[in-house]
């Protein structure tokens, strides 16, 4: 009998904090393939090459801040339809004022409980 193997969806985490990468990987690796980028420039390159199903993006980081990365992902042909969740240490209102086009449903505040993160990821991927 032949079984169809189902590939895990890919999530790209773009954040300059290694602790955030480890935490999100621990929360998500059971159900998703979690990729990591340490800064905005690396995140843009990985989004284009790895073709993730979702990006989780820090708003404040060096080498291409989250706002700039968000805007570039939304205009690049390869990534313009890619769902993006923004992770921030500030309030959702502050994040939305810094990132044009960001909606409240896309904002996660740090620290984000595992259940909240998983629910937001499932919603973004549906």
C-alpha positions as CSV (number, residue, x, y, z in Angstrom):
1,X,0.0,0.0,0.0
2,X,1.3,3.4,-0.9
3,X,1.0,6.2,1.7
4,X,1.1,9.8,0.8
5,X,3.6,11.7,3.0
6,X,2.5,15.2,4.0
7,X,5.2,17.8,4.2
8,X,5.2,20.1,7.1
9,X,4.5,23.8,6.4
10,X,7.5,26.0,6.6
11,X,7.7,29.0,9.0
12,X,10.5,31.5,8.7
13,X,11.4,33.3,12.0
14,X,13.2,36.6,11.4
15,X,14.5,37.9,14.7
16,X,17.9,39.1,16.0
17,X,17.3,37.4,19.4
18,X,18.5,33.7,19.6
19,X,16.3,33.1,22.6
20,X,13.2,34.0,20.6
21,X,14.3,31.6,17.9
22,X,14.7,28.8,20.4
23,X,11.4,29.6,22.1
24,X,9.4,29.7,18.8
25,X,11.1,26.5,17.6
26,X,10.1,24.8,20.8
27,X,6.5,26.0,20.4
28,X,6.2,25.1,16.7
29,X,8.6,22.4,15.7
30,X,6.2,19.5,16.3
31,X,3.8,20.7,13.6
32,X,6.0,22.9,11.4
33,X,9.4,23.1,9.8
34,X,10.9,26.2,11.5
35,X,13.6,28.1,9.7
36,X,15.6,31.0,11.3
37,X,17.1,34.3,10.0
38,X,19.1,36.5,12.3
39,X,18.4,39.8,10.6
40,X,16.2,41.5,8.0
41,X,18.6,41.0,5.1
42,X,19.0,37.3,5.8
43,X,15.3,37.1,6.3
44,X,14.6,38.5,2.8
45,X,17.0,36.2,1.1
46,X,15.7,33.2,3.0
47,X,12.0,34.1,2.2
48,X,12.9,34.2,-1.5
49,X,15.0,31.0,-1.5
50,X,13.3,28.8,1.0
51,X,9.7,29.7,0.0
52,X,8.2,29.5,3.5
53,X,4.4,29.3,4.1
54,X,4.5,32.0,6.8
55,X,7.0,34.6,8.2
56,X,7.2,35.6,11.8
57,X,9.0,38.9,11.9
58,X,10.5,41.0,14.7
59,X,9.7,44.7,14.3
60,X,13.0,46.0,15.8
61,X,16.2,44.5,14.6
62,X,19.5,45.5,12.9
63,X,20.3,45.1,9.2
64,X,16.8,45.8,7.8
65,X,14.3,46.6,10.5
66,X,11.0,44.7,10.6
67,X,9.0,47.5,9.0
68,X,11.3,47.6,5.9
69,X,11.4,43.8,5.7
70,X,7.5,43.7,5.9
71,X,7.2,46.3,3.1
72,X,9.7,44.5,0.8
73,X,8.1,41.1,1.4
74,X,4.7,42.7,0.3
75,X,6.1,44.1,-2.9
76,X,8.4,41.2,-4.1
77,X,6.7,39.0,-6.6
78,X,7.8,35.8,-4.9
79,X,6.6,36.8,-1.5
80,X,3.7,39.3,-1.9
81,X,1.0,36.8,-0.9
82,X,3.0,35.4,2.0
83,X,1.2,35.6,5.4
84,X,3.3,37.6,7.9
85,X,2.9,37.8,11.7
86,X,4.8,40.5,13.5
87,X,6.4,39.9,16.9
88,X,6.9,43.0,19.0
89,X,7.9,44.1,22.5
90,X,5.7,47.2,22.1
91,X,2.0,47.5,21.9
92,X,0.0,46.4,18.9
93,X,-0.9,50.1,18.2
94,X,2.8,51.1,18.2
95,X,3.7,48.2,15.9
96,X,0.9,49.2,13.5
97,X,2.0,52.8,13.4
98,X,5.6,51.7,12.5
99,X,4.5,49.1,9.9
100,X,2.2,50.4,7.2
101,X,-0.4,47.9,6.1
102,X,-0.2,45.8,9.3
103,X,-3.5,44.7,10.8
104,X,-4.2,43.8,14.5
105,X,-4.6,40.1,13.6
106,X,-1.0,40.1,12.4
107,X,0.5,41.4,15.7
108,X,1.9,39.2,18.5
109,X,3.4,40.8,21.6
110,X,6.4,39.5,23.4
111,X,6.2,37.3,25.4
112,X,3.6,35.3,23.5
113,X,2.1,32.2,25.2
114,X,2.5,29.0,23.2
115,X,-1.3,28.6,22.8
116,X,-1.7,32.2,21.5
117,X,1.2,31.7,19.0
118,X,-0.1,28.4,17.7
119,X,-3.6,29.8,17.3
120,X,-2.2,32.8,15.4
121,X,-0.1,30.6,13.2
122,X,-3.0,28.3,12.4
123,X,-5.2,31.3,11.5
124,X,-2.5,32.9,9.3
125,X,-2.0,29.6,7.4
126,X,-5.7,28.8,6.9
